Amino acid sequence: MVAVIPDTLESLVGAAQRVADGEVSPVELTSACLERIAGIDAQVNAFITVTADTAVDEARAAERERVRGEAAGPLAGVPIAVKDLFDTAGVRTTAGSSFFAERVPDRDAAVVQKLRAAGAVLLGKLNMHEWALGVTNDNPHYGACHNPWALDRITGGSSGGSAAALAAGLCFGSLGSDTGGSIRIPASLCGVVGLKPTYGRVSLRGVVPLSWSLDHAGPMARRVSDVALLLDVIAGPDRGDPGSVDVAADDYTTRLDDGISGWRIGVIADEWLGDIESNVHTLVRKATQVLASAGAQIEELAAPQLPDAARLNGLMTTADAATFHRERMESAPDHFGSDVLARLRRGAGYGATDYADARRQQTILRHTFSSWFVEHGGMFDAVVLPTTPCTAPRIAGLDAVATAPVLTRLTAPFNFTGLPALSVPCGLTPEGLPVGLQIVGAPWAERRVLRVGRAYELASGQDDIRP
């Protein structure tokens, strides 16, 4: 029998509060998650490594601290799991690869340190697309990750294990990474919430890289308020990370429920989105009507630069990745999955002038996209569009190389420009598959983006759909 986590504890915020109030024990909560993992994960394959023994030890320590009345962090006793490219001291970190199958770091990534300092219990390491270079999460070394809404469908990637674990109720929160959409795509396809913060907002120290220029780390959970709490914990400058930007973090949970009455929301016009599955289009349009019912003013926005931004993001991603993997490509190419090797070789084929032009266009488009927002003299408090142009494809027979530019088409532009972007569930298709609404803001405007997402949740009731 699979352990059932009480409905009142489905949210990370709710779990943290009930642990703090002594209404539930961290040991009971952790044990329930571990029982669900044991009972369900053979079907979903969300985890590469489960740290059951150490998780129970951490939960017992959290319970002892609570009983003694010691000061506790905001995540004290709450079970979470992280994508398997965040270094974890004493626990293998594979990056979804065969090269790192036995790699055991001696220290935690900076964000894992922050989670531990906040009292979180680490359940283990989550499945991902090999080296984070792909969006199907059909991993040749650790197996395909299966979507809890339809087990024959992909989860999306590369943070597919993170989204699947959340959708299946195996943990309360997670961390993912996002270089072309790798947090938001699986969040959309699995019906959970995922945030890519502003580039430089969250430390990447101790995170296995895909692209030094485009990687972002961010929180994933089942509700916007949960993501806001996780961002409170992990955000902030890090002197040990060369890509970190010295901008103070906000309090992301304060005034989250205050609404968006009078805010101006830009909706990217259909002509710039390319082909969109009809059910996705319908649900996203309904979501914009919900935002209007919440008091927002809705106006269309022309964004002709979206396709170029997505294409150039793909160029830079694969070129950076080919640089990082150059020696492995030369010495052991057969140790890569076929789709990842094909994309690495494509990246290796780009010339210096191609890359230089991409970097120049990155500067220009970052300025252009930022000018949409009121913080930079523009019209809009936030901009919305679909997260993905389609629902989750079937795993069988899927071409991972061809699928990548399709599923990243609407997410990659915001990696290229570094803007914060959130995916929230906005309904189910007649087939019962989730669709994501993407909410984009100005640089460093995560509070505003989260507030729009929360306003949508409250107005639509989309914060309680489960597979």
C-alpha positions in Angstrom: 0.0 0.0 0.0 1.4 3.4 -1.0 1.6 6.0 1.8 -0.8 8.8 1.4 0.4 12.3 2.3 -2.6 14.2 3.8 -4.2 16.8 1.5 -3.5 19.5 4.1 0.2 18.8 3.7 0.4 18.8 -0.1 1.9 22.3 -0.1 5.5 22.9 1.0 4.3 26.0 2.9 1.6 23.9 4.7 4.0 21.1 5.6 6.6 23.5 7.0 4.0 25.3 9.1 2.6 22.0 10.5 6.0 20.7 11.3 6.8 24.0 13.1 3.5 23.8 15.0 4.2 20.2 16.1 1.1 18.9 14.2 3.2 16.5 12.2 6.6 14.9 12.8 9.4 15.3 10.3 10.0 11.6 10.6 6.4 10.8 9.8 6.5 13.1 6.8 9.8 11.8 5.5 8.7 8.2 6.0 5.5 8.9 4.0 7.5 10.3 1.1 10.0 7.4 1.2 7.1 4.9 1.2 5.5 6.7 -1.8 8.9 6.6 -3.6 9.1 2.9 -2.9 5.6 2.3 -4.1 5.4 4.6 -7.2 8.8 5.5 -8.5 9.3 2.2 -10.4 6.6 3.5 -12.7 7.8 7.1 -12.9 11.6 6.7 -12.6 12.0 10.2 -11.1 15.0 9.3 -8.9 18.5 8.3 -9.8 19.6 8.0 -6.2 17.3 7.8 -3.1 19.1 8.7 0.2 16.6 6.9 2.5 18.8 6.3 5.5 20.3 9.8 5.7 16.9 11.3 5.0 15.5 9.6 8.1 18.5 10.7 10.1 18.0 14.3 9.0 14.3 14.1 9.9 15.1 12.7 13.4 17.6 15.5 13.9 15.0 18.1 12.9 12.5 16.5 15.3 15.0 16.6 18.2 15.7 20.3 17.5 11.9 21.1 17.4 11.3 19.3 20.7 14.2 21.2 22.3 12.7 24.4 21.1 15.8 25.4 19.1 15.5 28.0 16.3 14.5 26.3 13.1 14.9 27.3 9.5 11.9 27.9 7.2 12.1 24.4 5.7 12.8 22.5 8.9 11.9 18.9 8.6 10.4 19.2 5.1 11.4 16.6 2.5 12.8 17.9 -0.8 14.9 16.4 -3.6 17.2 18.0 -6.1 18.2 17.4 -9.8 21.2 15.2 -10.1 23.6 18.0 -11.3 23.7 19.8 -7.9 26.7 18.6 -6.0 25.8 16.8 -2.7 28.6 15.9 -0.2 29.0 12.2 0.1 26.2 11.4 -2.4 26.9 10.7 -6.0 26.1 13.4 -8.5 25.9 11.9 -12.0 24.6 14.8 -14.2 22.6 12.0 -15.8 25.8 10.7 -17.5 27.8 7.5 -17.6 31.0 9.5 -17.2 30.0 10.7 -13.7 28.2 7.4 -12.7 30.5 7.0 -9.6 31.3 10.7 -9.0 30.9 11.6 -5.3 31.5 15.3 -4.4 33.1 16.2 -1.1 31.0 19.3 -0.7 27.5 20.6 -1.4 26.6 23.0 -4.1 25.9 26.5 -2.7 22.2 26.2 -3.0 22.1 22.7 -1.4 24.0 24.3 1.5 21.3 26.9 1.8 18.6 24.2 1.7 20.3 22.3 4.5 20.8 25.5 6.5 17.0 26.1 6.2 16.4 22.6 7.7 15.3 20.7 4.6 15.5 16.9 4.5 17.2 15.6 1.3 15.4 12.6 -0.1 17.8 12.1 -3.0 18.8 13.0 -6.5 16.5 13.3 -9.4 16.6 11.9 -13.0 17.4 14.3 -15.8 18.3 14.4 -19.5 21.9 13.4 -19.9 24.2 16.4 -19.2 21.0 18.6 -19.2 21.3 18.7 -23.0 17.8 17.8 -24.0 14.1 18.1 -23.2 12.7 14.5 -23.3 14.4 13.1 -20.2 14.7 9.7 -22.0 18.0 9.0 -20.4 20.0 6.1 -22.0 22.0 5.5 -18.8 19.3 5.8 -16.0 16.1 5.1 -18.0 13.3 7.3 -19.3 11.4 9.5 -16.8 7.6 8.9 -17.2 4.9 11.6 -16.9 2.6 10.9 -13.9 -0.4 12.2 -15.9 0.2 9.6 -18.7 3.1 7.2 -18.2 3.6 6.8 -21.9 4.4 10.5 -22.2 7.6 12.4 -21.6 8.1 14.6 -18.6 10.0 17.2 -20.5 13.5 18.1 -19.5 16.1 18.5 -18.6 14.7 18.7 -15.0 12.1 16.0 -15.8 12.7 14.0 -12.6 12.1 17.1 -10.5 8.7 17.8 -12.2 7.7 14.1 -12.1 8.5 13.7 -8.4 6.4 16.7 -7.5 3.5 15.7 -9.7 3.6 12.2 -8.2 3.7 13.6 -4.6 7.2 12.1 -3.9 8.6 15.3 -2.4 7.4 18.8 -1.4 9.9 20.9 -3.4 12.8 20.6 -5.7 15.6 22.4 -7.5 16.1 22.3 -11.2 18.3 24.0 -13.7 17.2 25.9 -16.9 19.4 26.7 -19.9 16.7 26.7 -22.6 13.6 25.9 -20.6 14.7 22.9 -18.5 12.7 24.0 -15.4 9.6 25.5 -17.2 9.2 22.8 -19.9 8.8 19.9 -17.4 6.8 22.1 -15.1 4.4 22.8 -18.0 4.2 19.2 -19.2 3.8 17.7 -15.6 1.4 20.3 -14.2 3.6 21.9 -11.5 5.2 25.3 -10.9 8.7 26.2 -12.0 10.7 29.4 -11.9 13.7 30.4 -13.8 15.0 33.5 -11.9 17.0 36.3 -13.4 20.4 35.3 -14.7 22.8 35.7 -11.7 20.1 35.7 -9.0 20.8 32.1 -7.7 24.3 30.7 -7.3 25.6 28.1 -9.7 28.6 27.2 -7.6 28.7 23.4 -7.4 26.3 22.9 -10.3 27.5 20.8 -13.3 27.4 23.3 -16.2 25.7 23.0 -19.6 26.3 26.6 -20.7 28.2 29.1 -18.6 26.4 32.0 -20.3 22.9 30.7 -20.1 22.5 28.3 -17.1 20.1 29.3 -14.3 19.2 27.4 -11.1 15.7 27.7 -9.7 12.9 26.3 -7.5 10.1 23.9 -8.5 7.0 22.9 -6.4 3.3 22.4 -6.6 2.2 25.9 -5.8 3.5 29.4 -6.4 3.7 30.1 -2.7 6.0 27.1 -2.3 8.2 28.3 -5.1 8.4 31.7 -3.5 9.5 30.2 -0.2 12.2 28.1 -1.9 13.4 31.2 -3.7 13.6 33.0 -0.4 16.0 30.3 0.8 18.2 30.0 -2.3 18.4 33.5 -3.8 21.2 36.0 -3.2 24.7 36.9 -4.3 27.6 34.4 -4.0 31.2 35.7 -4.1 32.3 32.2 -5.0 30.3 32.1 -8.2 31.7 34.3 -11.1 28.2 34.4 -12.7 26.5 35.6 -9.5 25.3 39.3 -9.6 25.6 41.5 -6.5 21.9 42.4 -6.3 20.2 41.9 -3.0 17.4 39.3 -2.9 13.8 40.3 -2.0 11.4 38.8 0.4 9.4 36.8 -2.1 6.6 35.6 0.1 5.5 39.0 1.5 2.4 40.4 -0.2 2.2 37.5 -2.5 -1.6 37.3 -2.3 -2.2 41.1 -2.8 -3.4 40.7 -6.3 -2.8 42.4 -9.6 -5.7 44.9 -9.9 -4.7 47.7 -12.3 -1.6 45.9 -13.5 -0.9 45.8 -17.2 -0.2 42.4 -18.7 1.1 42.0 -22.2 0.0 38.9 -24.2 2.4 38.0 -27.0 0.5 38.1 -30.2 -0.2 34.8 -31.9 1.7 35.7 -35.1 5.0 35.6 -33.2 4.4 32.3 -31.3 4.5 30.0 -34.3 2.4 26.8 -34.4 0.6 26.2 -31.2 -1.5 23.1 -30.4 -5.2 24.2 -30.4 -5.8 22.9 -26.9 -2.8 24.8 -25.6 -3.9 28.0 -27.3 -7.4 27.7 -25.9 -6.3 27.2 -22.3 -3.7 29.9 -22.4 -6.3 32.4 -23.8 -8.7 31.4 -21.0 -5.9 32.0 -18.5 -5.5 35.6 -19.8 -9.2 36.1 -19.3 -8.8 34.9 -15.7 -6.0 37.5 -15.2 -8.4 40.1 -16.6 -11.1 39.0 -14.2 -8.5 39.5 -11.4 -8.3 43.2 -12.4 -5.4 43.2 -14.9 -5.5 45.2 -18.1 -4.7 42.9 -21.0 -3.0 44.1 -24.2 -1.3 42.4 -27.1 2.4 42.7 -27.6 4.4 42.2 -30.8 7.5 40.1 -30.2 9.1 39.5 -33.7 12.5 38.7 -32.1 11.3 35.5 -30.3 12.4 33.1 -33.0 15.9 34.6 -33.4 16.4 34.6 -29.6 15.4 30.9 -29.4 17.7 30.0 -32.3 20.7 31.9 -30.9 20.2 30.4 -27.5 20.4 27.0 -29.0 23.7 27.9 -30.8 25.3 29.2 -27.6 24.1 26.3 -25.5 25.6 23.6 -27.8 28.8 25.6 -28.4 29.4 26.1 -24.7 28.5 22.4 -24.0 30.9 21.3 -26.7 33.7 23.3 -25.1 33.0 21.8 -21.7 32.9 18.2 -23.1 35.7 18.6 -25.7 38.0 16.0 -24.1 35.2 13.5 -23.4 34.0 13.8 -27.0 37.6 13.0 -28.2 38.4 10.2 -25.8 35.1 8.4 -25.3 32.3 9.5 -27.7 30.5 6.2 -27.4 29.8 7.0 -23.7 27.3 9.8 -24.7 23.7 9.1 -25.7 23.2 9.5 -29.5 21.1 12.6 -29.3 23.4 14.4 -26.9 26.5 13.5 -29.0 24.7 14.8 -32.1 24.0 18.1 -30.5 27.5 18.4 -29.0 29.0 17.9 -32.5 26.7 20.5 -33.9 27.9 22.9 -31.2 31.5 22.1 -32.0 30.9 23.0 -35.6 30.0 26.6 -34.9 32.8 29.2 -35.7 34.1 32.1 -33.6 32.2 34.6 -35.7 28.9 32.7 -35.2 29.4 32.8 -31.4 30.5 36.5 -31.4 27.4 37.5 -33.4 25.2 35.5 -30.9 26.8 37.4 -28.0 26.2 40.7 -29.7 22.6 39.9 -30.4 22.2 38.8 -26.8 23.1 42.3 -25.6 20.7 43.9 -28.1 17.8 41.5 -27.3 18.2 41.8 -23.6 17.8 45.5 -23.9 14.8 45.1 -26.3 12.9 42.6 -24.1 13.6 44.6 -20.9 12.1 47.6 -22.5 8.7 45.9 -22.4 8.4 46.4 -18.7 7.5 49.4 -16.5 10.8 49.2 -14.6 12.6 50.1 -17.8 10.1 52.7 -19.2 7.8 50.2 -20.9 4.1 49.5 -20.6 3.8 46.2 -18.9 4.1 44.8 -15.4 4.4 41.3 -16.8 4.1 39.5 -20.1 2.4 36.1 -20.7 2.5 33.4 -23.4 2.4 29.6 -23.5 5.2 27.8 -21.8 5.3 25.1 -24.5 3.6 25.0 -27.9 2.2 21.5 -27.2 1.4 19.0 -24.5 3.7 16.1 -23.6 4.6 13.9 -26.6 4.7 10.1 -26.3 8.1 8.6 -25.4 8.0 5.9 -28.0 9.7 6.8 -31.3 10.3 10.4 -30.3 13.3 12.1 -32.0 15.1 14.0 -29.1 17.2 16.1 -31.4 14.2 17.3 -33.4 12.0 17.8 -30.3 14.5 20.2 -28.6 13.9 23.3 -30.8 10.1 22.6 -30.7 9.8 22.5 -26.9 12.3 25.3 -26.2 10.9 27.7 -28.8 8.9 29.8 -26.3 11.2 29.3 -23.2 14.7 29.8 -24.6 14.3 33.5 -25.5 14.2 34.2 -21.8 17.4 32.3 -21.1 19.0 34.2 -23.9 17.9 37.5 -22.3 18.2 36.4 -18.7 14.7 37.5 -17.7 12.8 35.8 -14.9 10.1 33.5 -16.2 7.6 31.3 -14.3 5.4 28.4 -15.5 2.1 27.8 -13.8 -0.5 25.1 -14.6 -3.4 26.6 -16.5 -5.6 23.6 -17.1 -6.0 20.2 -18.7 -6.7 19.3 -22.2 -9.6 16.9 -23.1 -7.0 14.1 -23.0 -6.2 15.0 -19.4 -2.7 16.5 -20.1 -1.4 19.6 -18.4 -0.7 23.0 -20.1 1.5 25.7 -18.7 1.1 29.5 -18.7 4.5 31.3 -18.8 4.8 34.6 -17.0 7.8 36.8 -17.7 9.1 39.9 -15.9 11.8 42.6 -15.9 15.3 41.7 -14.7 15.2 41.1 -10.9 11.4 41.3 -10.8 10.7 37.8 -9.5 8.4 39.2 -6.8 6.2 40.7 -9.5 6.2 37.5 -11.6 5.3 35.3 -8.6 2.5 37.7 -7.7 1.0 37.4 -11.1 1.3 33.6 -10.9 -0.3 33.5 -7.5 -3.2 35.8 -8.6 -3.9 33.4 -11.4 -3.8 30.4 -9.0 -6.3 32.1 -6.7 -8.7 33.2 -9.4 -8.6 30.0 -11.4 -8.4 27.3 -8.7 -5.5 25.7 -10.7 -3.4 25.1 -7.6 -5.0 21.8 -6.7 -5.0 19.7 -9.8 -3.2 16.4 -9.4 -2.7 13.3 -11.6 
